[in-house]
Amino acid sequence: MTTALIAEDEPLLAQALQADLARCWPELKIIASVGDGPQALKQALVLAPQLCFLDIRMPGMTGLEVAQALAEDWPDDGPPFPLLVFITAYDEYAVQAFQAQAVDYLLKPVQPARLQQCTERLQKLLAQRQAQPAPQAMQAAMEQLRALLGSAPAAPQPRLDVIQAGVGSTVHMVPVDEVVYFEAADKYIRVVTADKEHLIRLSLKELLPQLDPQRFWQVHRGTVVQARLIQTAHREETGKVTLTLRGRPEKLTASRLYAHLFKGM
């Protein structure tokens, strides 16, 4: 029996999708239906469904953020990574751009004929996965997610040259070139240089478009490192990569999703 999770913050739409799935795929078992991103992530990790239907815009975390977090947190020795279907209210132009990737999309309101196409495609993909070694299936999933995240770039913004980190009545002017890495910490970002740390009240999602992607590499959903200050990258059997840094004693982990950045020349 194939299992699935539905994450949709509009209850009527969630109920309608579940009913439509029951009609076109009677063998499919919905093991959870949740209404926000954090619950989608939590339940997916606990229940390990084979499919996840994720609304793009949900409270707490978007569907894309849930997908990225799943890729980061999926257990190395766990079951196969779920196939992801995104449910979106974007216009047709955006949907066509997303459909160019190897992950399916459903446009709200979901049409029965389109859902039928989607379920047929999912059944074929599941059958192909059964004939695929687990590492290859995981690698294919990571490639899909990288393409997906790259298909929805943030709007370009002016590049930051200086980080203005406020502490009480004092503002510390930290040149971006001195930053070794940025790390998300609750509602703040840790700005780590060779000898100091600062906190700024900003999300990584807001900061990333202001950084030069050639200089600052995202290596985890909560970590961005200045590439020239990475000293070594050691690939683990799990697919993750351990990074050592110039000027800092700690080691950072690059997730499987970003391990492709570290290849010998």
C-alpha positions as CSV (number, residue, x, y, z in Angstrom):
1,M,0.0,0.0,0.0
2,T,1.3,3.5,-0.9
3,T,1.2,6.1,1.8
4,A,0.8,9.9,1.5
5,L,0.8,13.1,3.6
6,I,-1.3,16.1,2.7
7,A,-0.2,19.6,3.9
8,E,-2.8,22.2,3.0
9,D,-3.8,25.1,5.2
10,E,-7.3,25.4,3.7
11,P,-9.4,22.6,5.3
12,L,-12.0,22.4,2.5
13,L,-9.2,22.1,-0.2
14,A,-7.5,19.4,1.9
15,Q,-10.7,17.5,2.2
16,A,-11.5,17.8,-1.5
17,L,-8.0,16.6,-2.5
18,Q,-8.3,13.6,-0.2
19,A,-11.7,12.7,-1.7
20,D,-10.4,13.1,-5.2
21,L,-7.4,11.0,-4.5
22,A,-9.6,8.3,-3.0
23,R,-11.6,8.2,-6.3
24,C,-8.6,8.1,-8.7
25,W,-6.2,6.0,-6.5
26,P,-8.2,3.8,-4.1
27,E,-5.2,2.0,-2.9
28,L,-3.5,5.2,-1.7
29,K,-3.6,5.6,2.1
30,I,-3.5,9.2,3.5
31,I,-1.7,8.8,6.8
32,A,-1.7,12.4,7.8
33,S,-3.4,15.7,6.8
34,V,-1.9,18.9,8.4
35,G,-2.4,22.6,8.0
36,D,1.0,24.2,8.4
37,G,4.6,23.8,7.4
38,P,6.2,22.8,10.8
39,Q,3.6,20.0,11.3
40,A,4.2,18.8,7.7
41,L,7.9,18.5,8.4
42,K,7.3,16.8,11.8
43,Q,4.8,14.3,10.6
44,A,6.7,13.5,7.4
45,L,9.8,12.7,9.4
46,V,7.9,10.6,11.9
47,L,5.6,8.7,9.5
48,A,7.9,8.6,6.5
49,P,5.2,8.6,3.8
50,Q,6.1,7.6,0.2
51,L,4.4,10.8,-1.1
52,C,3.9,14.3,0.2
53,F,1.4,16.8,-1.3
54,L,2.7,20.2,-0.1
55,D,0.9,23.5,-0.4
56,I,3.4,26.1,-1.6
57,R,2.1,28.8,0.8
58,M,1.5,27.6,4.3
59,P,1.8,29.1,7.8
60,G,5.1,28.6,9.5
61,M,7.1,27.3,6.5
62,T,6.4,27.2,2.8
63,G,6.1,24.0,0.9
64,L,9.6,24.7,-0.6
65,E,11.0,25.2,2.9
66,V,9.5,22.0,4.1
67,A,11.0,20.2,1.1
68,Q,14.4,21.6,1.9
69,A,14.2,20.8,5.6
70,L,13.1,17.2,4.8
71,A,16.2,16.9,2.6
72,E,18.4,18.1,5.5
73,D,16.8,16.0,8.2
74,W,15.8,12.8,6.4
75,P,17.6,9.9,8.3
76,D,20.6,8.4,6.5
77,D,19.3,4.8,7.3
78,G,15.7,5.6,6.8
79,P,13.2,4.6,4.1
80,P,13.4,6.2,0.6
81,F,12.9,10.0,0.4
82,P,9.3,10.8,-0.4
83,L,8.1,11.9,-3.8
84,L,6.9,15.5,-3.6
85,V,3.9,17.1,-5.3
86,F,3.4,20.8,-4.8
87,I,0.0,22.5,-4.8
88,T,0.1,26.1,-5.9
89,A,-2.1,29.0,-6.7
90,Y,0.6,30.5,-9.0
91,D,-0.3,31.5,-12.5
92,E,0.2,29.2,-15.5
93,Y,3.5,30.8,-16.5
94,A,5.1,30.0,-13.1
95,V,3.7,26.5,-13.1
96,Q,5.2,25.8,-16.5
97,A,8.6,26.9,-15.1
98,F,8.2,24.6,-12.2
99,Q,7.0,21.7,-14.3
100,A,10.3,21.8,-16.2
101,Q,11.8,20.2,-13.0
102,A,11.3,16.5,-12.2
103,V,8.7,17.3,-9.4
104,D,5.0,17.5,-10.1
105,Y,2.7,20.5,-9.5
106,L,-1.0,20.9,-9.1
107,L,-2.7,24.2,-9.7
108,K,-5.5,25.3,-7.4
109,P,-8.3,24.4,-7.8
110,V,-7.1,20.9,-8.6
111,Q,-8.8,19.6,-11.7
112,P,-9.7,15.8,-11.7
113,A,-8.1,15.2,-15.1
114,R,-4.8,16.8,-14.0
115,L,-4.9,14.9,-10.7
116,Q,-5.4,11.7,-12.6
117,Q,-2.3,12.5,-14.7
118,C,-0.3,13.2,-11.6
119,T,-1.3,10.0,-9.8
120,E,-0.4,7.9,-12.9
121,R,3.0,9.6,-13.0
122,L,3.6,9.0,-9.3
123,Q,2.8,5.3,-9.7
124,K,5.3,5.0,-12.5
125,L,8.0,6.8,-10.5
126,L,7.3,4.6,-7.5
127,A,7.7,1.5,-9.7
128,Q,11.0,2.9,-11.1
129,R,12.3,3.5,-7.6
130,Q,11.7,-0.1,-6.6
131,A,14.2,-1.1,-9.3
132,Q,16.7,1.5,-8.2
133,P,19.4,1.1,-5.5
134,A,18.6,3.3,-2.5
135,P,21.6,5.6,-2.9
136,Q,20.7,6.3,-6.5
137,A,17.1,7.0,-5.5
138,M,18.3,9.5,-2.8
139,Q,20.7,11.1,-5.3
140,A,17.9,11.6,-7.8
141,A,15.7,13.1,-5.1
142,M,18.5,15.6,-4.2
143,E,19.0,16.6,-7.8
144,Q,15.2,17.2,-8.2
145,L,15.2,19.4,-5.1
146,R,18.2,21.4,-6.2
147,A,16.6,22.1,-9.5
148,L,13.4,23.0,-7.8
149,L,15.0,25.5,-5.4
150,G,16.9,27.0,-8.3
151,S,13.7,27.5,-10.3
152,A,12.3,30.0,-7.8
153,P,15.2,32.5,-7.2
154,A,14.7,35.4,-4.9
155,A,14.3,38.9,-6.3
156,P,17.8,40.5,-6.8
157,Q,18.7,43.1,-4.3
158,P,21.8,45.4,-3.8
159,R,24.8,43.6,-2.5
160,L,25.8,44.2,1.1
161,D,29.2,45.5,1.8
162,V,28.8,46.0,5.5
163,I,26.7,44.3,8.2
164,Q,25.3,46.7,10.7
165,A,25.1,44.7,14.0
166,G,23.4,46.7,16.8
167,V,24.1,46.0,20.4
168,G,22.2,48.4,22.7
169,S,23.0,51.9,21.5
170,T,26.1,50.8,19.6
171,V,26.2,49.7,16.0
172,H,29.1,47.5,14.9
173,M,30.1,47.9,11.3
174,V,31.2,44.5,10.1
175,P,32.7,44.3,6.6
176,V,31.0,41.4,4.7
177,D,34.4,40.3,3.5
178,E,35.4,39.5,7.1
179,V,32.5,37.2,7.7
180,V,33.4,33.5,7.8
181,Y,29.8,32.3,8.0
182,F,26.3,33.2,8.8
183,E,24.1,30.8,10.8
184,A,20.4,31.1,11.5
185,A,19.5,31.1,15.2
186,D,15.8,31.4,15.9
187,K,14.7,34.9,14.8
188,Y,18.3,36.1,14.5
189,I,21.4,35.3,12.4
190,R,24.8,34.8,13.9
191,V,27.4,36.7,12.0
192,V,30.7,34.9,12.7
193,T,34.1,36.5,11.9
194,A,37.6,35.0,12.7
195,D,37.5,36.5,16.2
196,K,34.0,37.8,16.9
197,E,30.4,37.0,16.7
198,H,27.4,39.3,16.3
199,L,23.6,38.9,16.1
200,I,21.4,40.6,13.6
201,R,17.6,40.5,13.6
202,L,17.1,39.2,10.1
203,S,16.1,35.9,8.5
204,L,18.4,34.0,6.2
205,K,15.7,34.3,3.5
206,E,16.0,38.1,3.7
207,L,19.8,38.1,3.8
208,L,20.6,35.6,1.0
209,P,19.5,37.9,-1.9
210,Q,21.9,40.6,-0.6
211,L,25.0,38.3,-0.7
212,D,27.1,37.5,-3.7
213,P,26.3,33.8,-4.4
214,Q,29.8,33.3,-6.0
215,R,31.4,34.3,-2.7
216,F,28.9,33.0,-0.1
217,W,27.7,29.4,-0.5
218,Q,24.6,28.1,1.2
219,V,25.7,24.7,2.6
220,H,22.7,24.0,4.8
221,R,19.2,25.6,5.1
222,G,20.5,27.5,8.1
223,T,24.2,28.1,7.2
224,V,26.0,30.2,4.6
225,V,29.8,30.2,4.3
226,Q,32.3,32.4,2.6
227,A,33.7,30.0,0.0
228,R,37.3,31.3,0.2
229,L,37.4,30.6,3.9
230,I,36.6,26.9,3.5
231,Q,39.8,25.0,4.1
232,T,38.8,21.4,3.5
233,A,35.6,19.5,2.6
234,H,35.4,15.8,3.7
235,R,32.6,13.7,2.2
236,E,31.0,11.2,4.5
237,E,29.5,7.9,3.5
238,T,26.0,9.3,4.2
239,G,26.6,12.0,1.5
240,K,27.0,14.8,3.9
241,V,30.2,16.9,3.9
242,T,32.2,18.1,6.9
243,L,33.9,21.5,6.4
244,T,36.9,22.9,8.2
245,L,37.4,26.7,8.1
246,R,40.3,29.2,7.9
247,G,40.4,31.2,11.1
248,R,37.8,29.2,13.0
249,P,38.2,26.0,15.0
250,E,34.7,24.6,14.6
251,K,33.5,22.3,11.8
252,L,30.4,22.8,9.8
253,T,28.2,20.3,8.0
254,A,27.1,20.7,4.4
255,S,23.9,18.7,3.8
256,R,23.4,16.2,1.0
257,L,21.4,18.8,-0.8
258,Y,24.5,21.0,-1.2
259,A,27.2,18.3,-1.3
260,H,27.5,18.7,-5.1
261,L,29.3,22.1,-4.4
262,F,32.4,20.2,-3.2
263,K,34.0,18.3,-6.1
264,G,37.7,18.1,-7.0
265,M,38.9,20.0,-10.0
